[in-house]
């Protein structure tokens, strides 16, 4: 659990920096509010789904869902990481 939270802390710093630079200042509050709403809804659905899976199936199925979810999250965030890295490298060359 410690390693997961440590990795999440690094991601939060990266993602916080990314959306603060990508979203205009006058829309930042609205963006964070809508993002928090979606995260809360997804968390509730996920808790309900995992509760159902753990109650009705063997341990293998919920763990499989967890591994698939983590893999999809990593794949979904790769474009953000490469875009930010290319912007950083472009700024470094122009400086």
KEKE-3310 file (N, C-alpha, C; in steps of 0.2 Angstrom, whole numbers, plus 5000, padded with zeros to 4 digits):
npx = (5004:5010:5019:5010:5004:5014:5018:5006:5007:5018:5012:5001:5007:5013:5001:4994:5002:5001:4987:4985:4993:4988:4974:4964:4966:4954:4945:4949:4944:4931:4935:4941:4931:4922:4930:4932:4919:4916:4926:4922:4909:4914:4922:4912:4904:4914:4917:4905:4904:4916:4913:4902:4908:4918:4909:4902:4910:4925:4941:4950:4943:4939:4953:4958:4950:4955:4968:4967:4960:4971:4980:4973:4972:4986:4988:4979:4985:4997:4997:4996:5008:5018:5015:5017:5030:5036:5032:5040:5053:5053:5052:5064:5073:5071:5075)
npy = (4994:5006:5008:5010:5022:5031:5031:5036:5049:5055:5055:5064:5076:5078:5078:5088:5099:5098:5101:5113:5121:5119:5122:5137:5151:5157:5147:5137:5134:5129:5118:5109:5107:5100:5089:5083:5079:5069:5060:5057:5051:5040:5033:5029:5020:5011:5006:5000:4990:4982:4978:4970:4960:4955:4949:4939:4931:4922:4926:4928:4935:4948:4953:4952:4961:4973:4973:4974:4987:4995:4994:5000:5013:5017:5016:5026:5037:5039:5048:5061:5062:5061:5072:5082:5081:5083:5097:5102:5099:5106:5120:5120:5119:5132:5141)
npz = (5000:5004:4993:4983:4986:4987:4973:4968:4974:4967:4954:4957:4958:4946:4938:4943:4940:4927:4923:4928:4920:4908:4908:4907:4918:4923:4922:4930:4943:4940:4932:4941:4950:4942:4938:4951:4954:4944:4948:4961:4958:4950:4959:4969:4960:4958:4970:4973:4963:4966:4979:4976:4967:4976:4986:4979:4970:4967:4974:4963:4952:4956:4958:4945:4939:4945:4941:4927:4927:4932:4922:4911:4916:4916:4902:4898:4902:4896:4884:4890:4897:4887:4880:4889:4891:4879:4877:4887:4883:4871:4876:4883:4873:4867:4876)
capx = (5000:5014:5022:5005:5003:5020:5017:5001:5009:5021:5007:4997:5011:5013:4995:4992:5006:4999:4981:4986:4996:4983:4967:4965:4965:4947:4941:4952:4940:4926:4938:4943:4924:4919:4934:4930:4912:4917:4930:4917:4905:4918:4923:4906:4903:4919:4916:4899:4906:4920:4909:4898:4912:4920:4904:4899:4915:4931:4946:4953:4939:4941:4960:4959:4947:4960:4974:4965:4959:4977:4983:4970:4974:4992:4988:4976:4989:5003:4997:4997:5015:5022:5013:5020:5037:5038:5032:5045:5059:5053:5054:5071:5077:5070:5077)
capy = (5000:5012:5010:5013:5029:5034:5032:5041:5056:5057:5056:5069:5082:5079:5079:5095:5104:5098:5104:5120:5125:5118:5125:5144:5152:5159:5141:5132:5131:5125:5112:5105:5105:5095:5083:5080:5076:5063:5056:5054:5046:5034:5030:5026:5015:5006:5003:4996:4985:4978:4975:4964:4955:4951:4945:4934:4928:4920:4932:4929:4939:4955:4955:4953:4968:4978:4973:4977:4994:4999:4994:5005:5019:5019:5017:5032:5043:5040:5054:5067:5062:5062:5079:5087:5080:5087:5104:5104:5099:5112:5126:5120:5121:5139:5145)
capz = (5000:5004:4987:4979:4988:4985:4966:4967:4976:4961:4949:4958:4957:4938:4935:4946:4936:4920:4922:4930:4915:4902:4909:4908:4925:4924:4922:4934:4948:4937:4930:4947:4953:4938:4939:4957:4953:4940:4952:4966:4955:4948:4966:4971:4956:4959:4977:4973:4959:4969:4984:4973:4965:4982:4989:4974:4966:4970:4974:4956:4947:4958:4957:4938:4937:4948:4937:4921:4928:4933:4916:4907:4919:4914:4895:4896:4904:4892:4880:4894:4899:4881:4878:4893:4890:4872:4878:4892:4879:4867:4880:4885:4867:4865:4881)
cpx = (5004:5017:5017:5004:5008:5020:5012:5003:5013:5017:5003:5001:5012:5007:4992:4995:5003:4992:4981:4989:4992:4977:4968:4963:4958:4943:4944:4948:4934:4929:4939:4936:4921:4923:4933:4924:4913:4921:4926:4912:4908:4920:4918:4904:4908:4919:4910:4901:4911:4917:4905:4902:4915:4915:4902:4903:4921:4936:4949:4950:4940:4948:4961:4956:4952:4966:4972:4963:4966:4981:4980:4971:4981:4992:4984:4980:4995:5003:4998:5005:5019:5021:5017:5027:5040:5037:5038:5052:5059:5054:5061:5075:5077:5073:5085)
cpy = (5006:5013:5013:5020:5033:5036:5037:5048:5059:5059:5063:5076:5083:5081:5086:5100:5104:5102:5111:5124:5124:5121:5133:5146:5154:5153:5135:5129:5127:5118:5107:5103:5099:5088:5080:5077:5070:5058:5053:5049:5039:5030:5026:5020:5009:5002:4998:4989:4980:4975:4969:4959:4951:4947:4939:4930:4926:4926:4933:4935:4947:4958:4956:4959:4974:4979:4976:4985:4998:4999:4999:5012:5022:5020:5024:5038:5044:5046:5060:5067:5063:5069:5084:5087:5084:5094:5106:5104:5104:5119:5126:5122:5128:5143:5147)
cpz = (5000:4997:4982:4980:4986:4977:4964:4969:4970:4955:4950:4957:4950:4936:4937:4942:4929:4919:4924:4925:4908:4902:4910:4916:4927:4924:4926:4939:4946:4935:4936:4950:4948:4938:4945:4957:4950:4944:4958:4963:4953:4954:4968:4967:4957:4965:4977:4969:4963:4975:4981:4971:4971:4986:4985:4970:4970:4970:4967:4952:4950:4957:4950:4936:4939:4943:4930:4921:4929:4926:4911:4910:4916:4906:4894:4898:4900:4888:4884:4896:4893:4879:4882:4892:4884:4873:4882:4887:4874:4870:4882:4879:4865:4870:4880)
residu = (UNK:UNK:UNK:UNK:UNK:UNK:UNK:UNK:UNK:UNK:UNK:UNK:UNK:UNK:UNK:UNK:UNK:UNK:UNK:UNK:UNK:UNK:UNK:UNK:UNK:UNK:UNK:UNK:UNK:UNK:UNK:UNK:UNK:UNK:UNK:UNK:UNK:UNK:UNK:UNK:UNK:UNK:UNK:UNK:UNK:UNK:UNK:UNK:UNK:UNK:UNK:UNK:UNK:UNK:UNK:UNK:UNK:UNK:UNK:UNK:UNK:UNK:UNK:UNK:UNK:UNK:UNK:UNK:UNK:UNK:UNK:UNK:UNK:UNK:UNK:UNK:UNK:UNK:UNK:UNK:UNK:UNK:UNK:UNK:UNK:UNK:UNK:UNK:UNK:UNK:UNK:UNK:UNK:UNK:UNK)
# end
